Amino acid sequence: MNGKNEPCRLCHSEEEDLRFSHILPEFLYKPLRDEKRRYIGLKYAQETGAKRILLQKGIREYLLCGNCEQVLAKYERYAADVLRKLPDMSREPAGRVVHITGVDYTRFKIFQLSLLWRAGVGRQASFHEVNLGPHEEVLRRMILEGDPGAPMAYGCVLMCTQGPKTLSHIIQPPRHLRFSEHHAYDLLLFGMIWIFVVSSHSGQILEKDSFLTKAGTLPVHITRTTSDQYIAALAKQARSMGFV
C-alpha cells in the first residue's frame, strides 16, 4: 500500500497527509450491502486459501490528498446520479443498444477515467492485473486538468447481460483483456460490465459508436449472455484459481 506521508498520487502535492481513499467509489458497493451495511468479500492467502469475510467499507488505501478527493467526489456524485436513473434493461433483446441521452460528456467521462486510473495506481491485490505503463501519467494529467479527451481516448464500453439484475450484487475486480488488438480491462460494477480500452492508437478502433459521445449519448450494449451464464463463468474462473 501507499504510505500516509507519500505525495498525493494525483496532484503530487506533499503539503498534507494522504487520505484513506476509496479505490472504487463507495456508492458502487451499496447494492452489495445487507441490512447491517455489510457485504461479503473473498480474501485469499497462499497458506489458507480463500475465505469469506464480512466487510463494511470498500477497498481503500492512502492515495489522495483532501483536495483531490474533493475533485474526484464531484465526478462521483454526478455519475452516481446518472447510474441510479438508468432505465430497466433486463427485458431488452440480445444485441440491442440502448442509448441513454442527456449525459454530461466531460463529467461522466472523467469519472470513467478516474476508475481506470485508480485501479492502475492502487497497490491492493484486487487490482494486480491492471498495468497502465505510460498511460498512467496521461490519465493522471487528463483527470487533474479536467480534460475528458476524445470519445475513443481511454473509452469505456458499457454492457448489460440479459435477464434479472442479479449482477448488481457482485463487484468483479478488473481483468486484463485483448480488444481488437488493443489492451483492455473489464470490471463488473453496478450490475454492468465496464470494458476500458487502453491504447496509444485508439483512433483505429472500428466500433466508434460504442462509446459515450460528446453530444451526451451513452450507449449500453445488451449481451447475448444471460446474468446466470455470466455468474457461472465467474464461478468457474474462481474455482480454477482456488477461490472456491
N, C-alpha and C positions, 0 to 999 in steps of 0.2 A: 504494500500500500504506500501511497504518498505520505510523507511526513507532514505534520501540522505546521512546521515552520518553513516549508519549502515555498518557492514563489507560486503564485496563482497560475494554474495551467492555461488559463485563457488570456489574461492581460499581462502576465509575467510580473505583476507587482509583488514587492516584498514588504509592503508597508503594514500589513496586518496578518495575523494568523489565519490559516485556511479554515473554512467551514467544513463540517462533516456533511458533504454534499451527496445528494442522490445521483447515481449514475443514470437511472431511468426515473423520470418524474413520478412522484408519489401517487398522483391521480391514476396512473396506469395500473396500480395494484388494487385499486378499490373493488373491482369486480371479483377479486380473488378472496376477499375477506369474509370471515364468518361473523356471527352476532357479537363476538368479543373483539372484533377488528384484527383477527389473526388470519394467517394463511399458511399453507403447508409448503415447505421448501425441501429440496433434496441436498444433503451435504455428503460429499464423497471424500473418503480418506483411504489411502492405499492399504493401510493396516486393517481397517474395519469395514471397508466397502461403503455402500451408500446407506444412509438412514434418513428417515423423515424427521424434520424438525418444524416446530411452530415458530413463526416469525410475526413481528408486528410492524416492522419497517422494511422498506425496500433496500436493496444493496446500496451501501454508502461508503465513502472514503473521503479523506481530506483532499480536496480537489480545487475549489474555487474560493476567491475572496468574497466578502459580503456584497460588494458592488456588482461583481459578475454574476453572483447568484440572483440578484435582482434583475439584471439584464435578461438572463435566461427565463426567469419566472414570468416576465410579461409575455414571452412567446408561448410558454407552457399554458398560461391561463387562456390565451386565445385558442390554442389547439384543443384544449380540453372542452371548450365551448363548442367548437366545430364537431368534434368526435361524438359528443353526447347528443348532438342534434341530428346525427346521420339517420336516414330512414331505415326501416327494417328491410333487409335484403335477403332474408332467409328463403323466400319463395321465388326469387329471381332464377330464371333458367340458366343452365351452364352456358358459358361462352358470351353472355351478355356483359356489356359495360355500362354501369350506372354512372351517370355524370352528375356530380354534386356542384352546383353553381354558387356564386357569391362568396367564394373563399378568398381571403386576402392573400395574394401570392407571396408577398415578402414575409409576412409573419408566420404563415404555415410552413413555407419552405425553410426558413431559418430554424424553426422548431425541428423539422426533419434533419437538417444538417447537424443540429446540436445533439440529437440522439446518436447519430453515426460517430461524431467526434468524441463524445463522452465514452462511448463503447470502446473507441480506439485508445484513448489516453488512460482509461481506468485500468487498474492493476489487479482487479479481482479475477479469480479463476473463471468465473462465468463468462468473461469476455476474452478468453485467451485466444480464440480463433481470429479476432479482429487485429489485423496488422495493416495500418494505413500507410506506413512508409512516408514518402514525401507529401502525400495527400493530407497528412495530419496538419501540417503547417498551413497549407492552403485553406483547409476548412476552418482552422482557428482564426485566420485573418478575415474570412468571409463572415463568420459569426460576430467577431469583435467589431467589424466595420458595418454590420447590418446589410451586407451585400448577399442577396439570395442567388446571384448568378443566373445563368440561363436555365431553362427548364430541364435540360439534359445534364447539366453540370451537377454531378452527385445526385441525380434524380432518384426518386423513390417510387416504385410501382406498388400500389395497394391492391390486395386480392382478398376476396371473401370466399369461403367454401360454401357449398350448398347445404341446406338443412338448418336445424335449430342452432341457436347461438351457444353451443357448448364450448367453443374455443375461447369465449370471453373469460373463462375461469382458469386459463392457462397463460403463463408467460414462458416463451421459449427463448433461451439465450441465443445470441447471434451465431450463425454458422456460415462458413466461407463457401461460396459457390462460384461457378463459372457461368457467365451470362453472355451468350453470343460473342465469345472471345474476350469478354471483359470480366474483371473481378467483381464480385458482388457479395453481399451479406444479407441473409434473411433473418427476421425476427418474427415472433408471434406476439402481438401486443393488441390489447383492446379488442380481441376477437377477430383480428385481421392479420394477414401475412404482409409484412413490410419488406420489400426487396430493394436494397440500396445498391446502386450501380456505382462502382468506384473505378474510374478510368481516366487516363490522360487523353483519350481520343473518343470521348463520348459523342462528339458530333457525328460519328459514323453509325450511331445506333439507328436502326431502321424503325423501331417501334416508337416513333416520336409522339404519338397520340396517347402513350401510356402514362405520361407524367402530368403533374399539376401545371396548368398553363398560366401565363402572365395575365390572361383575362379572368382568372379566378375559377376555372373549371377543374375539379378534382375527379379524375376517373377512378372507379373501383371495379376491378375485373372479377367476375364470378367464375370460379374454377370449376372444372369437371370432377373435382374431388369433393366428397362429402366431408362433413365435420368428423364423422365416425371413422372414415378412412384415414383422415389426417392424423387423428389421435392414435389409431392403430399403428401407423407408420412411426410416430414418435415413440410409442411404447416398444416397438421392435428395435429402434435405434438405441433406446435406453437399456434394453436387455443386452444388446451386443456390446455395450460399453460397461456393463456390470452395475448399472444403477438400480435395476430391479431384478 
